[in-house]
Amino acid sequence: MVEIKPNEVYTTAEAEKLLKVSNSTMKRLLKKGLIRANKVGKQYRILGHELLRLVSPKFDEKTTDAYQKAKMRLIHNTKDW
């Protein structure tokens, strides 16, 4: 089983393989905005976080909450520096 890493950057071809969808489906997902991507030159790059959001919204919520808590702890701990 292949693991989708949240901070990894994927090409559309890699994302298609991970999601097991066709090229036309990937284009449709990008066009409708269901997957957010950045265009680099003439190609799209998709963050793993976006793929996880599409596949498993609950997992995405958990990782976002954990990130926000860690960020707030860091801000709190370093504000007196």
PDB file of N, CA, C and O in Angstrom:
ATOM      1  N   MET A   1       0.841  -1.180   0.000  1.00  0.00           N
ATOM      2  CA  MET A   1       0.000   0.000   0.000  1.00  0.00           C
ATOM      3  C   MET A   1       0.886   1.244   0.000  1.00  0.00           C
ATOM      4  O   MET A   1       1.878   1.310   0.726  1.00  0.00           O
ATOM      5  N   VAL A   2       0.525   2.208  -0.805  1.00  0.00           N
ATOM      6  CA  VAL A   2       1.295   3.432  -0.940  1.00  0.00           C
ATOM      7  C   VAL A   2       0.778   4.471   0.052  1.00  0.00           C
ATOM      8  O   VAL A   2      -0.430   4.632   0.227  1.00  0.00           O
ATOM      9  N   GLU A   3       1.696   5.161   0.689  1.00  0.00           N
ATOM     10  CA  GLU A   3       1.347   6.180   1.676  1.00  0.00           C
ATOM     11  C   GLU A   3       1.411   7.560   1.033  1.00  0.00           C
ATOM     12  O   GLU A   3       2.369   7.881   0.329  1.00  0.00           O
ATOM     13  N   ILE A   4       0.392   8.369   1.277  1.00  0.00           N
ATOM     14  CA  ILE A   4       0.386   9.758   0.817  1.00  0.00           C
ATOM     15  C   ILE A   4       0.968  10.597   1.943  1.00  0.00           C
ATOM     16  O   ILE A   4       0.426  10.628   3.048  1.00  0.00           O
ATOM     17  N   LYS A   5       2.070  11.276   1.661  1.00  0.00           N
ATOM     18  CA  LYS A   5       2.735  12.105   2.664  1.00  0.00           C
ATOM     19  C   LYS A   5       2.199  13.534   2.564  1.00  0.00           C
ATOM     20  O   LYS A   5       2.215  14.119   1.481  1.00  0.00           O
ATOM     21  N   PRO A   6       1.727  14.103   3.675  1.00  0.00           N
ATOM     22  CA  PRO A   6       1.086  15.426   3.642  1.00  0.00           C
ATOM     23  C   PRO A   6       1.966  16.546   3.080  1.00  0.00           C
ATOM     24  O   PRO A   6       1.454  17.437   2.402  1.00  0.00           O
ATOM     25  N   ASN A   7       3.253  16.523   3.340  1.00  0.00           N
ATOM     26  CA  ASN A   7       4.123  17.611   2.907  1.00  0.00           C
ATOM     27  C   ASN A   7       4.870  17.324   1.613  1.00  0.00           C
ATOM     28  O   ASN A   7       5.722  18.109   1.197  1.00  0.00           O
ATOM     29  N   GLU A   8       4.558  16.217   0.984  1.00  0.00           N
ATOM     30  CA  GLU A   8       5.184  15.851  -0.292  1.00  0.00           C
ATOM     31  C   GLU A   8       4.477  16.583  -1.423  1.00  0.00           C
ATOM     32  O   GLU A   8       3.274  16.835  -1.355  1.00  0.00           O
ATOM     33  N   VAL A   9       5.236  16.923  -2.468  1.00  0.00           N
ATOM     34  CA  VAL A   9       4.664  17.571  -3.654  1.00  0.00           C
ATOM     35  C   VAL A   9       4.575  16.521  -4.761  1.00  0.00           C
ATOM     36  O   VAL A   9       5.555  15.842  -5.069  1.00  0.00           O
ATOM     37  N   TYR A  10       3.381  16.400  -5.354  1.00  0.00           N
ATOM     38  CA  TYR A  10       3.135  15.386  -6.362  1.00  0.00           C
ATOM     39  C   TYR A  10       2.791  16.027  -7.708  1.00  0.00           C
ATOM     40  O   TYR A  10       2.195  17.104  -7.760  1.00  0.00           O
ATOM     41  N   THR A  11       3.169  15.358  -8.782  1.00  0.00           N
ATOM     42  CA  THR A  11       2.741  15.764 -10.117  1.00  0.00           C
ATOM     43  C   THR A  11       1.330  15.209 -10.330  1.00  0.00           C
ATOM     44  O   THR A  11       0.850  14.399  -9.538  1.00  0.00           O
ATOM     45  N   THR A  12       0.679  15.647 -11.394  1.00  0.00           N
ATOM     46  CA  THR A  12      -0.661  15.114 -11.664  1.00  0.00           C
ATOM     47  C   THR A  12      -0.598  13.621 -11.968  1.00  0.00           C
ATOM     48  O   THR A  12      -1.502  12.881 -11.582  1.00  0.00           O
ATOM     49  N   ALA A  13       0.441  13.169 -12.645  1.00  0.00           N
ATOM     50  CA  ALA A  13       0.572  11.741 -12.949  1.00  0.00           C
ATOM     51  C   ALA A  13       0.716  10.917 -11.666  1.00  0.00           C
ATOM     52  O   ALA A  13       0.111   9.854 -11.530  1.00  0.00           O
ATOM     53  N   GLU A  14       1.519  11.417 -10.734  1.00  0.00           N
ATOM     54  CA  GLU A  14       1.689  10.711  -9.455  1.00  0.00           C
ATOM     55  C   GLU A  14       0.380  10.708  -8.666  1.00  0.00           C
ATOM     56  O   GLU A  14       0.017   9.699  -8.062  1.00  0.00           O
ATOM     57  N   ALA A  15      -0.320  11.832  -8.674  1.00  0.00           N
ATOM     58  CA  ALA A  15      -1.597  11.934  -7.963  1.00  0.00           C
ATOM     59  C   ALA A  15      -2.630  10.985  -8.574  1.00  0.00           C
ATOM     60  O   ALA A  15      -3.414  10.368  -7.853  1.00  0.00           O
ATOM     61  N   GLU A  16      -2.627  10.874  -9.890  1.00  0.00           N
ATOM     62  CA  GLU A  16      -3.547   9.942 -10.564  1.00  0.00           C
ATOM     63  C   GLU A  16      -3.307   8.514 -10.088  1.00  0.00           C
ATOM     64  O   GLU A  16      -4.255   7.776  -9.820  1.00  0.00           O
ATOM     65  N   LYS A  17      -2.056   8.133  -9.986  1.00  0.00           N
ATOM     66  CA  LYS A  17      -1.722   6.771  -9.538  1.00  0.00           C
ATOM     67  C   LYS A  17      -2.131   6.558  -8.085  1.00  0.00           C
ATOM     68  O   LYS A  17      -2.669   5.507  -7.735  1.00  0.00           O
ATOM     69  N   LEU A  18      -1.875   7.558  -7.238  1.00  0.00           N
ATOM     70  CA  LEU A  18      -2.223   7.432  -5.827  1.00  0.00           C
ATOM     71  C   LEU A  18      -3.729   7.341  -5.618  1.00  0.00           C
ATOM     72  O   LEU A  18      -4.205   6.553  -4.802  1.00  0.00           O
ATOM     73  N   LEU A  19      -4.476   8.156  -6.364  1.00  0.00           N
ATOM     74  CA  LEU A  19      -5.929   8.173  -6.217  1.00  0.00           C
ATOM     75  C   LEU A  19      -6.627   7.114  -7.071  1.00  0.00           C
ATOM     76  O   LEU A  19      -7.822   6.861  -6.920  1.00  0.00           O
ATOM     77  N   LYS A  20      -5.848   6.496  -7.980  1.00  0.00           N
ATOM     78  CA  LYS A  20      -6.375   5.487  -8.901  1.00  0.00           C
ATOM     79  C   LYS A  20      -7.516   6.053  -9.741  1.00  0.00           C
ATOM     80  O   LYS A  20      -8.602   5.477  -9.816  1.00  0.00           O
ATOM     81  N   VAL A  21      -7.239   7.204 -10.374  1.00  0.00           N
ATOM     82  CA  VAL A  21      -8.206   7.840 -11.270  1.00  0.00           C
ATOM     83  C   VAL A  21      -7.549   8.069 -12.624  1.00  0.00           C
ATOM     84  O   VAL A  21      -6.325   8.043 -12.748  1.00  0.00           O
ATOM     85  N   SER A  22      -8.378   8.294 -13.629  1.00  0.00           N
ATOM     86  CA  SER A  22      -7.859   8.535 -14.976  1.00  0.00           C
ATOM     87  C   SER A  22      -7.379   9.979 -15.127  1.00  0.00           C
ATOM     88  O   SER A  22      -7.610  10.829 -14.267  1.00  0.00           O
ATOM     89  N   ASN A  23      -6.712  10.221 -16.235  1.00  0.00           N
ATOM     90  CA  ASN A  23      -6.213  11.557 -16.539  1.00  0.00           C
ATOM     91  C   ASN A  23      -7.362  12.546 -16.663  1.00  0.00           C
ATOM     92  O   ASN A  23      -7.270  13.667 -16.162  1.00  0.00           O
ATOM     93  N   SER A  24      -8.448  12.142 -17.329  1.00  0.00           N
ATOM     94  CA  SER A  24      -9.590  13.040 -17.501  1.00  0.00           C
ATOM     95  C   SER A  24     -10.265  13.355 -16.170  1.00  0.00           C
ATOM     96  O   SER A  24     -10.735  14.475 -15.967  1.00  0.00           O
ATOM     97  N   THR A  25     -10.318  12.389 -15.267  1.00  0.00           N
ATOM     98  CA  THR A  25     -10.887  12.630 -13.943  1.00  0.00           C
ATOM     99  C   THR A  25     -10.017  13.612 -13.166  1.00  0.00           C
ATOM    100  O   THR A  25     -10.536  14.502 -12.493  1.00  0.00           O
ATOM    101  N   MET A  26      -8.696  13.455 -13.255  1.00  0.00           N
ATOM    102  CA  MET A  26      -7.791  14.374 -12.565  1.00  0.00           C
ATOM    103  C   MET A  26      -7.977  15.795 -13.091  1.00  0.00           C
ATOM    104  O   MET A  26      -8.028  16.747 -12.312  1.00  0.00           O
ATOM    105  N   LYS A  27      -8.076  15.937 -14.400  1.00  0.00           N
ATOM    106  CA  LYS A  27      -8.299  17.264 -14.988  1.00  0.00           C
ATOM    107  C   LYS A  27      -9.604  17.875 -14.487  1.00  0.00           C
ATOM    108  O   LYS A  27      -9.668  19.067 -14.186  1.00  0.00           O
ATOM    109  N   ARG A  28     -10.634  17.051 -14.402  1.00  0.00           N
ATOM    110  CA  ARG A  28     -11.938  17.521 -13.925  1.00  0.00           C
ATOM    111  C   ARG A  28     -11.864  17.961 -12.456  1.00  0.00           C
ATOM    112  O   ARG A  28     -12.428  18.991 -12.089  1.00  0.00           O
ATOM    113  N   LEU A  29     -11.178  17.189 -11.628  1.00  0.00           N
ATOM    114  CA  LEU A  29     -11.017  17.549 -10.215  1.00  0.00           C
ATOM    115  C   LEU A  29     -10.282  18.878 -10.059  1.00  0.00           C
ATOM    116  O   LEU A  29     -10.640  19.700  -9.215  1.00  0.00           O
ATOM    117  N   LEU A  30      -9.253  19.080 -10.878  1.00  0.00           N
ATOM    118  CA  LEU A  30      -8.493  20.328 -10.834  1.00  0.00           C
ATOM    119  C   LEU A  30      -9.337  21.502 -11.346  1.00  0.00           C
ATOM    120  O   LEU A  30      -9.341  22.578 -10.747  1.00  0.00           O
ATOM    121  N   LYS A  31     -10.041  21.288 -12.443  1.00  0.00           N
ATOM    122  CA  LYS A  31     -10.841  22.349 -13.049  1.00  0.00           C
ATOM    123  C   LYS A  31     -11.978  22.801 -12.133  1.00  0.00           C
ATOM    124  O   LYS A  31     -12.277  23.992 -12.049  1.00  0.00           O
ATOM    125  N   LYS A  32     -12.610  21.842 -11.445  1.00  0.00           N
ATOM    126  CA  LYS A  32     -13.720  22.166 -10.546  1.00  0.00           C
ATOM    127  C   LYS A  32     -13.239  22.690  -9.192  1.00  0.00           C
ATOM    128  O   LYS A  32     -14.047  23.150  -8.384  1.00  0.00           O
ATOM    129  N   GLY A  33     -11.938  22.624  -8.942  1.00  0.00           N
ATOM    130  CA  GLY A  33     -11.398  23.120  -7.686  1.00  0.00           C
ATOM    131  C   GLY A  33     -11.514  22.147  -6.532  1.00  0.00           C
ATOM    132  O   GLY A  33     -11.323  22.536  -5.379  1.00  0.00           O
ATOM    133  N   LEU A  34     -11.823  20.896  -6.813  1.00  0.00           N
ATOM    134  CA  LEU A  34     -11.915  19.900  -5.746  1.00  0.00           C
ATOM    135  C   LEU A  34     -10.534  19.551  -5.203  1.00  0.00           C
ATOM    136  O   LEU A  34     -10.394  19.142  -4.050  1.00  0.00           O
ATOM    137  N   ILE A  35      -9.526  19.716  -6.037  1.00  0.00           N
ATOM    138  CA  ILE A  35      -8.133  19.570  -5.601  1.00  0.00           C
ATOM    139  C   ILE A  35      -7.446  20.886  -5.930  1.00  0.00           C
ATOM    140  O   ILE A  35      -7.435  21.319  -7.082  1.00  0.00           O
ATOM    141  N   ARG A  36      -6.876  21.516  -4.920  1.00  0.00           N
ATOM    142  CA  ARG A  36      -6.123  22.748  -5.151  1.00  0.00           C
ATOM    143  C   ARG A  36      -4.707  22.389  -5.566  1.00  0.00           C
ATOM    144  O   ARG A  36      -4.089  21.482  -5.010  1.00  0.00           O
ATOM    145  N   ALA A  37      -4.204  23.121  -6.558  1.00  0.00           N
ATOM    146  CA  ALA A  37      -2.860  22.840  -7.065  1.00  0.00           C
ATOM    147  C   ALA A  37      -2.203  24.150  -7.481  1.00  0.00           C
ATOM    148  O   ALA A  37      -2.874  25.155  -7.716  1.00  0.00           O
ATOM    149  N   ASN A  38      -0.899  24.117  -7.563  1.00  0.00           N
ATOM    150  CA  ASN A  38      -0.131  25.263  -8.054  1.00  0.00           C
ATOM    151  C   ASN A  38       0.423  24.926  -9.418  1.00  0.00           C
ATOM    152  O   ASN A  38       0.877  23.808  -9.664  1.00  0.00           O
ATOM    153  N   LYS A  39       0.382  25.896 -10.293  1.00  0.00           N
ATOM    154  CA  LYS A  39       0.894  25.677 -11.633  1.00  0.00           C
ATOM    155  C   LYS A  39       2.347  26.138 -11.678  1.00  0.00           C
ATOM    156  O   LYS A  39       2.662  27.279 -11.340  1.00  0.00           O
ATOM    157  N   VAL A  40       3.212  25.246 -12.096  1.00  0.00           N
ATOM    158  CA  VAL A  40       4.637  25.530 -12.235  1.00  0.00           C
ATOM    159  C   VAL A  40       4.956  25.368 -13.715  1.00  0.00           C
ATOM    160  O   VAL A  40       5.005  24.253 -14.235  1.00  0.00           O
ATOM    161  N   GLY A  41       5.170  26.489 -14.381  1.00  0.00           N
ATOM    162  CA  GLY A  41       5.341  26.431 -15.826  1.00  0.00           C
ATOM    163  C   GLY A  41       4.026  26.018 -16.452  1.00  0.00           C
ATOM    164  O   GLY A  41       3.017  26.705 -16.294  1.00  0.00           O
ATOM    165  N   LYS A  42       4.031  24.900 -17.161  1.00  0.00           N
ATOM    166  CA  LYS A  42       2.804  24.400 -17.780  1.00  0.00           C
ATOM    167  C   LYS A  42       2.234  23.194 -17.039  1.00  0.00           C
ATOM    168  O   LYS A  42       1.268  22.580 -17.493  1.00  0.00           O
ATOM    169  N   GLN A  43       2.836  22.855 -15.895  1.00  0.00           N
ATOM    170  CA  GLN A  43       2.419  21.666 -15.160  1.00  0.00           C
ATOM    171  C   GLN A  43       1.873  22.042 -13.787  1.00  0.00           C
ATOM    172  O   GLN A  43       2.215  23.085 -13.228  1.00  0.00           O
ATOM    173  N   TYR A  44       1.027  21.179 -13.263  1.00  0.00           N
ATOM    174  CA  TYR A  44       0.479  21.375 -11.923  1.00  0.00           C
ATOM    175  C   TYR A  44       1.282  20.581 -10.904  1.00  0.00           C
ATOM    176  O   TYR A  44       1.806  19.506 -11.197  1.00  0.00           O
ATOM    177  N   ARG A  45       1.365  21.134  -9.705  1.00  0.00           N
ATOM    178  CA  ARG A  45       1.961  20.439  -8.564  1.00  0.00           C
ATOM    179  C   ARG A  45       0.919  20.427  -7.453  1.00  0.00           C
ATOM    180  O   ARG A  45       0.289  21.443  -7.160  1.00  0.00           O
ATOM    181  N   ILE A  46       0.750  19.265  -6.845  1.00  0.00           N
ATOM    182  CA  ILE A  46      -0.296  19.076  -5.838  1.00  0.00           C
ATOM    183  C   ILE A  46       0.350  18.656  -4.522  1.00  0.00           C
ATOM    184  O   ILE A  46       1.165  17.733  -4.488  1.00  0.00           O
ATOM    185  N   LEU A  47      -0.011  19.325  -3.460  1.00  0.00           N
ATOM    186  CA  LEU A  47       0.494  18.986  -2.137  1.00  0.00           C
ATOM    187  C   LEU A  47      -0.238  17.744  -1.631  1.00  0.00           C
ATOM    188  O   LEU A  47      -1.443  17.600  -1.839  1.00  0.00           O
ATOM    189  N   GLY A  48       0.482  16.863  -0.976  1.00  0.00           N
ATOM    190  CA  GLY A  48      -0.104  15.634  -0.440  1.00  0.00           C
ATOM    191  C   GLY A  48      -1.263  15.913   0.497  1.00  0.00           C
ATOM    192  O   GLY A  48      -2.207  15.128   0.581  1.00  0.00           O
ATOM    193  N   HIS A  49      -1.190  17.035   1.203  1.00  0.00           N
ATOM    194  CA  HIS A  49      -2.258  17.458   2.114  1.00  0.00           C
ATOM    195  C   HIS A  49      -3.587  17.571   1.356  1.00  0.00           C
ATOM    196  O   HIS A  49      -4.638  17.215   1.889  1.00  0.00           O
ATOM    197  N   GLU A  50      -3.539  18.063   0.125  1.00  0.00           N
ATOM    198  CA  GLU A  50      -4.738  18.197  -0.694  1.00  0.00           C
ATOM    199  C   GLU A  50      -5.314  16.832  -1.064  1.00  0.00           C
ATOM    200  O   GLU A  50      -6.531  16.650  -1.074  1.00  0.00           O
ATOM    201  N   LEU A  51      -4.454  15.892  -1.362  1.00  0.00           N
ATOM    202  CA  LEU A  51      -4.919  14.549  -1.697  1.00  0.00           C
ATOM    203  C   LEU A  51      -5.557  13.878  -0.480  1.00  0.00           C
ATOM    204  O   LEU A  51      -6.577  13.199  -0.598  1.00  0.00           O
ATOM    205  N   LEU A  52      -4.952  14.074   0.674  1.00  0.00           N
ATOM    206  CA  LEU A  52      -5.517  13.500   1.898  1.00  0.00           C
ATOM    207  C   LEU A  52      -6.860  14.141   2.230  1.00  0.00           C
ATOM    208  O   LEU A  52      -7.771  13.467   2.713  1.00  0.00           O
ATOM    209  N   ARG A  53      -6.982  15.424   1.974  1.00  0.00           N
ATOM    210  CA  ARG A  53      -8.242  16.131   2.228  1.00  0.00           C
ATOM    211  C   ARG A  53      -9.356  15.531   1.368  1.00  0.00           C
ATOM    212  O   ARG A  53     -10.487  15.368   1.825  1.00  0.00           O
ATOM    213  N   LEU A  54      -9.026  15.212   0.138  1.00  0.00           N
ATOM    214  CA  LEU A  54     -10.017  14.643  -0.775  1.00  0.00           C
ATOM    215  C   LEU A  54     -10.388  13.216  -0.372  1.00  0.00           C
ATOM    216  O   LEU A  54     -11.561  12.844  -0.397  1.00  0.00           O
ATOM    217  N   VAL A  55      -9.399  12.430  -0.006  1.00  0.00           N
ATOM    218  CA  VAL A  55      -9.617  11.014   0.295  1.00  0.00           C
ATOM    219  C   VAL A  55     -10.216  10.813   1.683  1.00  0.00           C
ATOM    220  O   VAL A  55     -11.131  10.009   1.863  1.00  0.00           O
ATOM    221  N   SER A  56      -9.692  11.548   2.661  1.00  0.00           N
ATOM    222  CA  SER A  56     -10.109  11.327   4.042  1.00  0.00           C
ATOM    223  C   SER A  56     -10.220  12.654   4.791  1.00  0.00           C
ATOM    224  O   SER A  56      -9.258  13.081   5.430  1.00  0.00           O
ATOM    225  N   PRO A  57     -11.367  13.305   4.724  1.00  0.00           N
ATOM    226  CA  PRO A  57     -11.528  14.603   5.399  1.00  0.00           C
ATOM    227  C   PRO A  57     -11.282  14.541   6.905  1.00  0.00           C
ATOM    228  O   PRO A  57     -10.760  15.497   7.479  1.00  0.00           O
ATOM    229  N   LYS A  58     -11.650  13.433   7.557  1.00  0.00           N
ATOM    230  CA  LYS A  58     -11.442  13.330   9.004  1.00  0.00           C
ATOM    231  C   LYS A  58      -9.957  13.310   9.348  1.00  0.00           C
ATOM    232  O   LYS A  58      -9.536  13.929  10.326  1.00  0.00           O
ATOM    233  N   PHE A  59      -9.165  12.603   8.551  1.00  0.00           N
ATOM    234  CA  PHE A  59      -7.716  12.573   8.768  1.00  0.00           C
ATOM    235  C   PHE A  59      -7.143  13.972   8.600  1.00  0.00           C
ATOM    236  O   PHE A  59      -6.277  14.393   9.367  1.00  0.00           O
ATOM    237  N   ASP A  60      -7.626  14.680   7.604  1.00  0.00           N
ATOM    238  CA  ASP A  60      -7.172  16.038   7.345  1.00  0.00           C
ATOM    239  C   ASP A  60      -7.474  16.950   8.534  1.00  0.00           C
ATOM    240  O   ASP A  60      -6.637  17.768   8.915  1.00  0.00           O
ATOM    241  N   GLU A  61      -8.664  16.814   9.121  1.00  0.00           N
ATOM    242  CA  GLU A  61      -9.030  17.622  10.279  1.00  0.00           C
ATOM    243  C   GLU A  61      -8.092  17.335  11.453  1.00  0.00           C
ATOM    244  O   GLU A  61      -7.657  18.258  12.141  1.00  0.00           O
ATOM    245  N   LYS A  62      -7.786  16.071  11.678  1.00  0.00           N
ATOM    246  CA  LYS A  62      -6.901  15.701  12.786  1.00  0.00           C
ATOM    247  C   LYS A  62      -5.504  16.285  12.596  1.00  0.00           C
ATOM    248  O   LYS A  62      -4.924  16.825  13.538  1.00  0.00           O
ATOM    249  N   THR A  63      -4.968  16.180  11.392  1.00  0.00           N
ATOM    250  CA  THR A  63      -3.624  16.700  11.157  1.00  0.00           C
ATOM    251  C   THR A  63      -3.601  18.215  11.246  1.00  0.00           C
ATOM    252  O   THR A  63      -2.632  18.788  11.744  1.00  0.00           O
ATOM    253  N   THR A  64      -4.654  18.876  10.768  1.00  0.00           N
ATOM    254  CA  THR A  64      -4.728  20.334  10.851  1.00  0.00           C
ATOM    255  C   THR A  64      -4.807  20.772  12.304  1.00  0.00           C
ATOM    256  O   THR A  64      -4.131  21.722  12.698  1.00  0.00           O
ATOM    257  N   ASP A  65      -5.620  20.096  13.108  1.00  0.00           N
ATOM    258  CA  ASP A  65      -5.722  20.425  14.534  1.00  0.00           C
ATOM    259  C   ASP A  65      -4.381  20.237  15.239  1.00  0.00           C
ATOM    260  O   ASP A  65      -3.966  21.091  16.022  1.00  0.00           O
ATOM    261  N   ALA A  66      -3.706  19.131  14.966  1.00  0.00           N
ATOM    262  CA  ALA A  66      -2.403  18.873  15.586  1.00  0.00           C
ATOM    263  C   ALA A  66      -1.395  19.936  15.183  1.00  0.00           C
ATOM    264  O   ALA A  66      -0.608  20.392  16.013  1.00  0.00           O
ATOM    265  N   TYR A  67      -1.413  20.334  13.922  1.00  0.00           N
ATOM    266  CA  TYR A  67      -0.505  21.382  13.440  1.00  0.00           C
ATOM    267  C   TYR A  67      -0.791  22.706  14.151  1.00  0.00           C
ATOM    268  O   TYR A  67       0.137  23.377  14.602  1.00  0.00           O
ATOM    269  N   GLN A  68      -2.053  23.081  14.254  1.00  0.00           N
ATOM    270  CA  GLN A  68      -2.417  24.346  14.890  1.00  0.00           C
ATOM    271  C   GLN A  68      -2.023  24.364  16.367  1.00  0.00           C
ATOM    272  O   GLN A  68      -1.553  25.384  16.870  1.00  0.00           O
ATOM    273  N   LYS A  69      -2.213  23.247  17.059  1.00  0.00           N
ATOM    274  CA  LYS A  69      -1.812  23.168  18.473  1.00  0.00           C
ATOM    275  C   LYS A  69      -0.299  23.315  18.622  1.00  0.00           C
ATOM    276  O   LYS A  69       0.173  24.041  19.496  1.00  0.00           O
ATOM    277  N   ALA A  70       0.455  22.628  17.771  1.00  0.00           N
ATOM    278  CA  ALA A  70       1.916  22.728  17.828  1.00  0.00           C
ATOM    279  C   ALA A  70       2.372  24.147  17.501  1.00  0.00           C
ATOM    280  O   ALA A  70       3.305  24.658  18.121  1.00  0.00           O
ATOM    281  N   LYS A  71       1.734  24.771  16.551  1.00  0.00           N
ATOM    282  CA  LYS A  71       2.076  26.142  16.172  1.00  0.00           C
ATOM    283  C   LYS A  71       1.824  27.109  17.332  1.00  0.00           C
ATOM    284  O   LYS A  71       2.654  27.974  17.610  1.00  0.00           O
ATOM    285  N   MET A  72       0.693  26.966  18.001  1.00  0.00           N
ATOM    286  CA  MET A  72       0.364  27.847  19.125  1.00  0.00           C
ATOM    287  C   MET A  72       1.329  27.634  20.295  1.00  0.00           C
ATOM    288  O   MET A  72       1.711  28.591  20.967  1.00  0.00           O
ATOM    289  N   ARG A  73       1.726  26.365  20.540  1.00  0.00           N
ATOM    290  CA  ARG A  73       2.714  26.098  21.603  1.00  0.00           C
ATOM    291  C   ARG A  73       4.037  26.765  21.275  1.00  0.00           C
ATOM    292  O   ARG A  73       4.673  27.357  22.146  1.00  0.00           O
ATOM    293  N   LEU A  74       4.450  26.670  20.022  1.00  0.00           N
ATOM    294  CA  LEU A  74       5.701  27.276  19.595  1.00  0.00           C
ATOM    295  C   LEU A  74       5.655  28.793  19.757  1.00  0.00           C
ATOM    296  O   LEU A  74       6.606  29.397  20.254  1.00  0.00           O
ATOM    297  N   ILE A  75       4.568  29.397  19.343  1.00  0.00           N
ATOM    298  CA  ILE A  75       4.417  30.852  19.488  1.00  0.00           C
ATOM    299  C   ILE A  75       4.440  31.239  20.959  1.00  0.00           C
ATOM    300  O   ILE A  75       5.099  32.207  21.339  1.00  0.00           O
ATOM    301  N   HIS A  76       3.730  30.492  21.779  1.00  0.00           N
ATOM    302  CA  HIS A  76       3.681  30.781  23.216  1.00  0.00           C
ATOM    303  C   HIS A  76       5.073  30.631  23.862  1.00  0.00           C
ATOM    304  O   HIS A  76       5.478  31.462  24.675  1.00  0.00           O
ATOM    305  N   ASN A  77       5.785  29.579  23.494  1.00  0.00           N
ATOM    306  CA  ASN A  77       7.091  29.313  24.094  1.00  0.00           C
ATOM    307  C   ASN A  77       8.172  30.276  23.635  1.00  0.00           C
ATOM    308  O   ASN A  77       9.143  30.491  24.359  1.00  0.00           O
ATOM    309  N   THR A  78       8.032  30.859  22.459  1.00  0.00           N
ATOM    310  CA  THR A  78       9.086  31.727  21.923  1.00  0.00           C
ATOM    311  C   THR A  78       8.754  33.208  21.982  1.00  0.00           C
ATOM    312  O   THR A  78       9.551  34.024  21.520  1.00  0.00           O
ATOM    313  N   LYS A  79       7.606  33.586  22.532  1.00  0.00           N
ATOM    314  CA  LYS A  79       7.231  35.001  22.532  1.00  0.00           C
ATOM    315  C   LYS A  79       8.115  35.861  23.428  1.00  0.00           C
ATOM    316  O   LYS A  79       8.207  37.070  23.216  1.00  0.00           O
ATOM    317  N   ASP A  80       8.764  35.271  24.417  1.00  0.00           N
ATOM    318  CA  ASP A  80       9.623  36.030  25.332  1.00  0.00           C
ATOM    319  C   ASP A  80      11.067  36.117  24.884  1.00  0.00           C
ATOM    320  O   ASP A  80      11.886  36.723  25.575  1.00  0.00           O
ATOM    321  N   TRP A  81      11.398  35.535  23.759  1.00  0.00           N
ATOM    322  CA  TRP A  81      12.784  35.536  23.299  1.00  0.00           C
ATOM    323  C   TRP A  81      13.212  36.901  22.917  1.00  0.00           C
ATOM    324  O   TRP A  81      14.355  37.097  22.503  1.00  0.00           O
TER     325      TRP A  81
END
